Amino acid sequence: MARLSGYLTNAFPLWVVAGGVLALFQPAWFTWFGPYIVPGLAVIMLGMGVTLTVEDFRRVFVMPRPVVLGFFGQYAIMPLMGWSVAHLLRLDPPFAVGLILVACCPGGTASNVVTYIARANVALSVVMTACSTFAAVIMTPLLTKWLAGTLVHVDALGLFWSTFQVVIIPVVAGVTVNRFLPGVVRLVLPVAPLVSVLTIAMICSSIIGGSATAVRDSVVRLL
């Protein structure tokens, strides 16, 4: 069972791509998941939290250099790459602005799942996600205005609250469960990554399905 779960989890890109393609042509299969996106993201981070301990985070904060490097990559390298690709491909202004905006956004919960699948430092990934998301209140509008010439409004209070809902609270809850209920962790750990992967695939498919017509039209225009 654990081996099967591992195989299915490692097929993460396949589930996301397959779900996205299906959502373009059968959006109703996925759009129902829209109201459950925030709870779904919280479940993903809870699943990551149960794999972590307080000691994992202590090691990250004792050596903050990786966090600083990750922050630099998130808000320096990625935005410049987005700007470069937009100009090299000579994208129309709406597409260029959209690409640059995505490049200026903070890291998401999917990065933590990929980090777990790769057996890398999940605690570091979680800290970087939280830091980049909190900083997005300032960095995303500033970089988008500078690189795309468009000012993007960011709801600071909403962003802070959603970060607590989706990242901080679930991770703290997961670490607490890991500390005081190790028996529960042993039961859920074999399937937690697969549940996270399938939840991310559903979230992506739901979002694509909600804009299926616009996405199809955009693909035609790009081609």
C-alpha positions as CSV (number, residue, x, y, z in Angstrom):
1,M,0.0,0.0,0.0
2,A,2.8,2.4,0.9
3,R,4.6,1.6,-2.3
4,L,1.5,2.2,-4.4
5,S,0.9,5.5,-2.6
6,G,4.5,6.5,-3.3
7,Y,4.2,5.7,-7.0
8,L,0.9,7.7,-7.3
9,T,2.5,10.6,-5.3
10,N,5.5,10.8,-7.6
11,A,3.2,11.1,-10.6
12,F,2.2,14.6,-9.2
13,P,2.9,16.4,-12.6
14,L,0.7,13.9,-14.4
15,W,-2.3,14.5,-12.2
16,V,-2.0,18.3,-12.5
17,V,-1.7,18.2,-16.3
18,A,-4.4,15.6,-16.8
19,G,-6.8,17.5,-14.5
20,G,-6.0,20.8,-16.2
21,V,-6.7,19.4,-19.7
22,L,-9.9,17.7,-18.6
23,A,-11.0,21.0,-16.9
24,L,-10.7,22.8,-20.1
25,F,-13.3,20.7,-21.8
26,Q,-15.3,19.4,-18.8
27,P,-15.2,22.3,-16.4
28,A,-18.2,21.2,-14.4
29,W,-16.3,18.1,-13.3
30,F,-14.0,20.4,-11.2
31,T,-15.6,23.8,-10.6
32,W,-17.7,22.4,-7.7
33,F,-14.4,22.3,-5.7
34,G,-14.1,26.1,-5.8
35,P,-15.6,26.7,-2.3
36,Y,-13.2,24.1,-0.8
37,I,-9.9,25.6,-2.1
38,V,-8.9,27.3,1.2
39,P,-9.8,24.3,3.4
40,G,-8.0,22.1,0.8
41,L,-4.8,24.3,1.1
42,A,-5.1,24.0,4.9
43,V,-5.3,20.2,4.6
44,I,-2.2,20.2,2.4
45,M,-0.2,22.2,4.9
46,L,-1.5,20.1,7.8
47,G,-0.2,17.0,6.0
48,M,3.2,18.7,5.7
49,G,3.1,19.8,9.4
50,V,2.7,16.3,10.7
51,T,6.1,15.4,9.1
52,L,7.9,18.2,11.1
53,T,9.1,18.9,14.6
54,V,10.0,22.0,16.5
55,E,13.7,21.0,16.1
56,D,13.3,21.1,12.3
57,F,12.4,24.8,12.5
58,R,15.0,25.5,15.1
59,R,17.7,24.3,12.7
60,V,16.3,26.6,10.0
61,F,16.3,29.7,12.2
62,V,19.8,29.0,13.5
63,M,21.1,29.1,9.9
64,P,19.0,31.8,8.1
65,R,21.2,32.0,5.0
66,P,19.1,29.6,3.0
67,V,16.0,31.6,3.8
68,V,17.7,34.8,2.6
69,L,18.9,33.1,-0.6
70,G,15.4,31.7,-1.2
71,F,13.9,35.2,-0.7
72,F,16.3,36.7,-3.1
73,G,15.5,34.0,-5.7
74,Q,11.8,34.6,-5.2
75,Y,11.8,38.4,-5.6
76,A,14.8,39.0,-7.8
77,I,15.6,36.1,-10.0
78,M,12.0,35.0,-10.8
79,P,10.6,38.4,-11.6
80,L,13.5,39.2,-13.9
81,M,13.1,35.8,-15.6
82,G,9.4,36.5,-16.1
83,W,10.2,39.9,-17.6
84,S,12.9,38.4,-19.8
85,V,10.6,35.6,-21.2
86,A,7.8,38.1,-21.9
87,H,10.1,40.3,-23.9
88,L,12.0,37.5,-25.7
89,L,8.7,36.0,-26.8
90,R,7.3,39.5,-27.6
91,L,4.1,38.7,-25.8
92,D,1.1,41.0,-26.2
93,P,0.7,43.4,-23.2
94,P,-2.0,41.4,-21.4
95,F,0.0,38.2,-21.6
96,A,3.2,39.9,-20.7
97,V,1.6,41.6,-17.6
98,G,0.1,38.3,-16.6
99,L,3.4,36.4,-16.9
100,I,5.3,39.1,-15.0
101,L,2.6,39.1,-12.2
102,V,2.9,35.4,-11.7
103,A,6.7,35.7,-11.6
104,C,6.3,38.4,-8.8
105,C,4.0,36.3,-6.7
106,P,5.1,34.5,-3.5
107,G,5.7,30.7,-3.3
108,G,2.7,28.5,-2.7
109,T,1.8,25.3,-0.8
110,A,2.6,23.1,-3.8
111,S,6.3,23.9,-3.4
112,N,6.2,22.4,0.1
113,V,4.7,19.2,-1.3
114,V,7.3,19.0,-4.0
115,T,10.0,19.5,-1.4
116,Y,8.6,16.7,0.7
117,I,8.4,14.4,-2.4
118,A,12.0,15.2,-3.2
119,R,13.0,14.4,0.4
120,A,14.4,17.9,0.9
121,N,14.1,20.3,3.8
122,V,10.4,20.8,4.3
123,A,10.8,23.1,7.3
124,L,12.9,25.4,5.2
125,S,10.3,25.4,2.4
126,V,7.5,26.2,4.9
127,V,9.5,29.1,6.4
128,M,10.3,30.5,2.9
129,T,6.6,30.2,1.9
130,A,5.5,32.1,5.0
131,C,8.2,34.8,4.6
132,S,7.6,35.4,0.9
133,T,3.8,35.5,1.3
134,F,4.0,38.1,4.1
135,A,6.5,40.1,2.0
136,A,4.2,40.0,-1.0
137,V,2.1,42.8,0.4
138,I,5.0,45.1,-0.6
139,M,7.0,43.2,-3.1
140,T,4.4,42.0,-5.5
141,P,2.9,45.5,-6.2
142,L,6.3,47.1,-6.3
143,L,7.9,44.6,-8.7
144,T,4.8,44.5,-11.0
145,K,4.8,48.3,-11.2
146,W,8.5,48.4,-12.0
147,L,8.7,45.5,-14.5
148,A,5.2,45.7,-16.1
149,G,4.2,49.3,-15.5
150,T,1.0,48.2,-13.9
151,L,0.1,48.7,-10.3
152,V,-1.5,45.6,-8.7
153,H,-3.6,46.1,-5.6
154,V,-2.9,43.6,-2.8
155,D,-5.3,43.2,0.1
156,A,-2.7,43.3,2.9
157,L,-5.1,42.2,5.7
158,G,-6.7,39.5,3.5
159,L,-3.2,38.2,2.6
160,F,-2.0,38.1,6.2
161,W,-5.2,36.3,7.3
162,S,-5.1,33.8,4.5
163,T,-1.5,33.0,5.3
164,F,-2.4,32.3,8.8
165,Q,-5.3,30.1,7.7
166,V,-3.4,28.2,5.0
167,V,0.1,28.0,6.3
168,I,0.7,29.0,9.9
169,I,-2.2,27.4,11.7
170,P,-2.2,24.1,9.8
171,V,1.6,23.7,10.2
172,V,1.5,24.5,13.9
173,A,-1.4,22.0,14.3
174,G,0.6,19.4,12.4
175,V,3.7,19.8,14.5
176,T,1.6,19.6,17.6
177,V,0.0,16.4,16.4
178,N,3.4,15.0,15.6
179,R,4.6,15.8,19.1
180,F,1.7,14.6,21.2
181,L,-0.1,12.0,18.9
182,P,2.7,10.0,17.2
183,G,0.3,7.0,16.7
184,V,-2.0,9.2,14.6
185,V,1.0,10.4,12.6
186,R,2.1,6.8,11.8
187,L,-1.4,6.1,10.5
188,V,-1.7,9.1,8.2
189,L,1.9,9.5,7.1
190,P,1.7,6.8,4.3
191,V,-1.2,8.5,2.6
192,A,-0.7,12.2,3.5
193,P,1.5,13.0,0.5
194,L,-0.9,11.4,-1.9
195,V,-3.9,13.3,-0.4
196,S,-1.9,16.6,-0.7
197,V,-1.0,15.8,-4.4
198,L,-4.6,15.0,-5.4
199,T,-5.9,18.1,-3.5
200,I,-3.4,20.3,-5.4
201,A,-4.5,18.7,-8.7
202,M,-8.2,19.4,-7.8
203,I,-7.4,23.0,-6.9
204,C,-5.6,23.7,-10.1
205,S,-8.3,21.9,-12.2
206,S,-11.0,23.9,-10.4
207,I,-9.3,27.2,-11.1
208,I,-8.7,26.3,-14.8
209,G,-12.3,25.0,-15.1
210,G,-13.6,28.3,-13.8
211,S,-11.8,30.2,-16.6
212,A,-12.0,27.4,-19.3
213,T,-13.3,29.6,-22.1
214,A,-10.8,32.4,-21.4
215,V,-7.9,29.9,-21.2
216,R,-8.9,28.2,-24.5
217,D,-9.2,31.6,-26.3
218,S,-5.8,32.6,-24.9
219,V,-4.1,29.4,-26.1
220,V,-5.5,30.1,-29.6
221,R,-4.2,33.6,-29.5
222,L,-0.7,32.5,-28.3
223,L,-0.5,29.9,-31.0
